[in-house]
Amino acid sequence: MMSSRAPLRFKPALILSVIALIACGVPAAAQDYPTRPLRIIVGSSAGGGGDTMARLVAQAMGPALSQQIIVDNRPGAGGNIGADIVAKAAPDGYTLLFVFSGHVTNPSLYPKLPFDTVRDFAPVTMLATNESLLVVHPSLPVKSVKELIALAKQNPGKYSIAALPSSSQHLGSELFKLQAGIDLLFVPYKGNAAALTDLLGGQVQVMFNTVTVALPYVHSGKLRALAAAGVRRSKLAPDLPTVSEAGVPGFSSNGWYGIVAPAHTPRAIIARLNQTLVKIVRTPAIVERMASMGNEPVGSSPEEFDKLIREEIPKWAKVIKEAGITLSP
């Protein structure tokens, strides 16, 4: 079914630039693909960050592939309802799954999944990372990650860190605590907005939050940013070190978005989709739009995306187990 949400509108010049970039170099075995509309399953509700990202990509994919791209929202169970649909779909390239970082944490949070996250999907590409910052309330007497760690070690359990339970921010918080060897009190919230409100009010002191949400408060002095959560510094805050650079080597906890297909989808079709999507996310107008959403374009190969998925599943399984994270019944 087609989502009832109105599609995003883009200038004709943006679409034409995408088409021009993708017009060359199509693998021979996939020249006849596609011949009918494609459906991208999104395992979250319309209007959220993931849905907006999926629609941005779908709007450019349609003209590039000369087919209609239908965005089909199937929210529920942390994205697993949509994932199950795609896992059982025909491996012909016409049903795709828009995945986010929960794709690699769900195997540990949902022990009885009706599909195998590795075996039942064929990675196409990681589209982008969703950047986060480690921020604190200005009343906290720290100006660096090392100072935060030292303060927390001197006062175990005294200071709190906020997040939506089982979210990427929560898991990142637990990874930070484990790798830094500190005890911060986790305070669960039903939504990011409520957590941010309490952080701004000083009821909680620490939080990982997306760069586009956090930066305005940092610039106004209502929050203090200590570091970026990813492997690389954020282009929106290039002067901030990464958490890894600032005192927790190897730390990385940005969210991400990608596309996978059902397992056994022909390699030529995967290659055609990969080539199309990589060129889309590297188109200057798309890069600019993603940046405004706090997303850093990636455009990986299928093999690179597969490697990341296989590495991230045990990484987060360890965090979930050691932190004792469970889903509420």
C-alpha positions in Angstrom: 0.0 0.0 0.0 1.1 3.5 -0.6 1.6 5.8 2.4 -1.1 8.6 2.6 1.6 11.1 3.6 2.2 13.8 1.0 5.5 13.2 -0.9 8.5 15.5 -0.4 8.9 18.1 -3.1 12.2 18.7 -4.8 13.4 21.1 -7.5 13.5 19.7 -11.1 17.2 20.6 -11.2 17.9 18.2 -8.3 16.2 15.3 -10.0 17.9 16.0 -13.4 21.3 16.0 -11.7 20.6 12.7 -10.1 19.5 11.2 -13.5 22.6 12.5 -15.3 24.9 11.0 -12.7 23.3 7.6 -12.9 22.9 7.3 -16.7 26.1 5.5 -17.3 27.8 2.3 -16.4 24.8 0.0 -15.7 25.8 -3.7 -15.3 24.7 -5.6 -18.4 22.8 -8.4 -16.6 20.6 -5.8 -15.0 19.8 -3.6 -18.0 16.2 -4.8 -18.1 15.6 -4.1 -14.4 13.4 -2.6 -13.2 10.3 -3.1 -15.4 7.6 -2.2 -12.8 7.3 -0.2 -9.5 9.5 -0.9 -6.6 8.4 -0.9 -2.9 10.6 0.2 0.0 9.4 -1.1 3.3 10.0 1.3 6.2 9.6 -0.3 9.6 8.7 3.0 11.3 5.8 5.5 11.3 5.5 8.2 8.7 7.0 11.5 9.7 10.0 10.4 11.7 13.6 10.8 10.8 14.0 7.4 9.2 10.8 7.9 7.1 11.9 11.3 5.9 15.3 9.9 4.9 13.6 7.0 3.1 11.4 9.4 1.2 14.3 11.6 0.2 16.0 8.7 -1.3 12.9 7.3 -2.9 12.1 10.6 -4.6 15.5 10.5 -6.4 15.3 6.7 -7.1 12.1 7.0 -9.1 13.5 9.1 -12.0 16.9 7.4 -11.8 15.3 4.0 -12.4 12.4 5.2 -14.5 9.9 3.6 -12.2 7.6 4.6 -9.4 9.0 4.0 -5.9 6.4 3.2 -3.3 7.3 3.9 0.4 5.3 1.5 2.5 5.4 2.2 6.3 5.0 -0.9 8.4 5.8 0.2 12.0 6.0 -2.1 15.0 8.3 -4.3 17.0 11.3 -2.0 16.5 11.2 -2.5 12.7 10.8 -6.2 12.8 7.3 -6.3 11.2 8.6 -4.6 8.1 11.8 -6.7 8.1 9.8 -9.9 8.2 7.8 -8.9 5.1 11.0 -8.3 3.2 12.7 -11.5 4.5 9.8 -13.5 3.0 9.4 -11.4 -0.2 10.5 -12.7 -3.7 14.2 -12.0 -4.3 13.6 -10.1 -7.5 14.6 -6.6 -6.5 11.1 -5.2 -6.3 10.7 -5.3 -2.5 13.4 -3.6 -0.5 13.9 -2.8 3.2 15.0 0.6 4.6 17.0 -0.3 7.7 18.4 1.7 10.5 20.8 0.8 13.3 18.1 -1.2 15.2 18.6 -3.8 12.5 21.8 -5.0 14.3 20.5 -4.6 17.9 17.2 -6.3 17.4 18.7 -9.9 17.3 19.7 -9.3 21.0 16.6 -7.4 22.0 14.1 -9.8 20.4 15.4 -13.3 20.9 12.7 -15.0 18.8 12.8 -13.1 15.5 11.0 -14.9 12.6 14.0 -14.2 10.4 17.8 -14.2 10.5 19.3 -10.8 10.2 22.3 -12.0 8.3 21.1 -15.0 6.4 17.7 -13.6 5.1 18.9 -10.3 3.7 21.3 -9.1 1.0 22.9 -5.8 1.9 22.8 -3.2 -0.8 24.4 -0.1 0.7 24.7 2.0 3.9 23.1 5.3 2.9 24.3 7.5 5.7 25.1 7.8 9.3 23.0 9.8 11.7 25.3 11.9 13.8 25.1 12.4 17.6 26.9 14.5 20.1 27.7 13.9 23.8 26.2 16.9 25.6 25.9 17.9 29.3 24.0 20.5 31.2 26.2 23.6 31.8 26.0 23.2 35.6 28.1 20.1 35.3 31.7 21.2 36.1 33.3 19.5 33.1 34.5 20.8 29.7 35.9 17.5 28.2 35.2 13.8 28.0 38.2 13.1 30.3 36.8 15.6 32.9 33.4 13.9 32.7 35.0 10.5 33.2 37.0 11.7 36.2 34.0 13.3 37.8 31.9 10.2 37.3 34.6 8.0 38.8 34.8 10.3 41.9 31.0 10.2 42.3 29.7 6.8 41.1 26.0 6.8 40.4 25.5 10.5 41.3 25.1 11.9 37.8 22.4 10.7 35.3 22.3 10.1 31.6 19.0 10.2 29.7 17.6 8.2 26.8 14.6 6.4 25.3 15.0 2.7 26.5 16.6 0.4 23.9 17.2 3.3 21.5 20.5 3.9 19.8 21.1 6.7 22.3 20.5 4.3 25.2 22.8 1.7 23.7 25.4 4.4 23.0 25.1 5.5 26.6 25.7 2.0 27.9 28.7 1.5 25.6 30.2 4.8 26.8 29.8 3.7 30.4 31.3 0.3 29.8 34.3 1.5 27.8 34.9 4.5 30.1 34.5 2.3 33.2 32.1 4.7 34.9 28.7 4.6 36.7 26.2 7.0 35.4 22.6 6.5 36.4 20.4 5.7 33.4 17.1 7.6 33.4 14.6 6.2 30.9 12.2 8.5 29.0 9.2 7.8 26.8 10.5 10.1 24.1 13.5 12.2 23.1 11.7 15.5 23.6 10.9 14.8 27.3 14.5 13.7 27.9 15.8 16.9 26.3 13.5 19.0 28.3 14.8 17.6 31.6 18.4 17.9 30.4 17.8 21.6 29.6 16.3 22.0 33.1 19.2 20.2 34.8 17.1 17.3 36.1 19.5 15.0 34.2 23.1 15.9 33.4 24.3 13.9 30.4 22.8 12.8 27.1 23.7 11.6 23.6 21.5 13.5 21.1 21.4 14.1 17.4 23.6 16.9 16.2 20.8 18.9 14.6 18.8 18.8 17.8 21.6 19.5 20.1 23.6 22.2 18.3 21.1 25.1 18.6 21.2 24.6 22.4 25.0 24.4 22.4 25.3 27.6 20.4 22.9 29.4 22.8 24.8 28.1 25.9 22.0 26.0 27.2 24.0 22.8 26.7 27.7 22.1 26.5 29.0 19.7 23.8 31.9 17.5 24.8 32.4 15.3 21.7 30.9 13.7 18.6 29.8 10.1 18.9 31.0 8.8 15.5 34.2 7.5 14.0 34.8 10.9 12.4 34.2 14.4 13.5 30.9 15.9 12.6 31.0 18.3 9.6 28.4 20.4 11.5 30.7 20.7 14.5 34.2 20.1 13.2 36.0 21.6 16.2 34.6 18.9 18.5 36.7 15.8 18.9 35.2 12.4 18.7 34.6 10.5 22.0 37.4 8.2 20.8 39.8 11.1 20.3 38.8 12.7 23.6 39.5 9.8 26.0 37.6 6.6 25.1 39.6 4.9 22.3 37.5 2.9 19.9 34.1 4.3 20.9 31.6 4.8 18.1 27.9 5.0 18.4 26.3 6.9 15.6 23.0 5.6 14.1 22.8 4.8 10.4 20.5 4.1 7.6 20.7 1.6 4.7 19.0 -0.5 2.2 18.8 -4.3 2.1 17.0 -6.8 -0.3 15.8 -10.3 0.3 18.5 -12.9 0.3 19.3 -14.5 -3.0 18.4 -11.4 -5.0 20.6 -11.6 -8.2 24.0 -10.0 -7.8 23.4 -7.9 -11.0 20.3 -6.4 -9.5 22.1 -5.7 -6.2 24.9 -4.0 -8.2 22.4 -1.9 -10.1 20.7 -0.8 -7.0 24.0 -0.1 -5.3 25.2 2.0 -8.1 22.0 4.0 -8.3 21.9 4.6 -4.5 25.6 5.5 -4.1 25.3 8.1 -6.8 22.1 9.5 -5.3 23.7 10.0 -1.8 26.7 11.7 -3.4 24.7 14.2 -5.4 25.4 17.6 -4.0 21.8 18.6 -3.5 21.1 15.4 -1.7 24.2 15.8 0.4 23.1 19.2 1.4 19.6 18.0 2.3 21.0 15.1 4.4 23.3 17.5 6.2 20.4 19.6 7.3 18.9 16.5 8.8 22.2 15.6 10.7 23.0 12.8 8.3 26.5 12.1 6.8 26.2 10.4 3.4 28.1 7.1 3.0 27.3 5.1 0.0 29.1 1.8 0.8 29.6 -1.3 -1.3 27.3 -4.3 -0.5 30.4 -6.1 0.9 31.3 -3.2 3.2 27.7 -3.0 4.4 27.6 -6.7 5.0 30.8 -6.6 7.0 29.5 -3.8 9.2 26.3 -5.7 9.9 28.1 -8.8 10.8 30.5 -6.9 13.2 27.8 -4.7 14.8 25.5 -7.6 15.8 28.0 -9.1 18.3 29.3 -5.7 19.4 25.8 -4.6 20.5 24.9 -8.0 21.8 27.8 -7.7 24.3 26.6 -4.2 25.4 23.0 -5.4 25.8 24.1 -8.4 27.8 26.5 -6.6 30.1 24.2 -3.7 30.7 21.2 -6.0 31.3 19.0 -4.3 28.8 15.7 -5.9 28.2 12.5 -4.8 26.5 9.5 -4.0 28.7 6.8 -6.7 28.4 
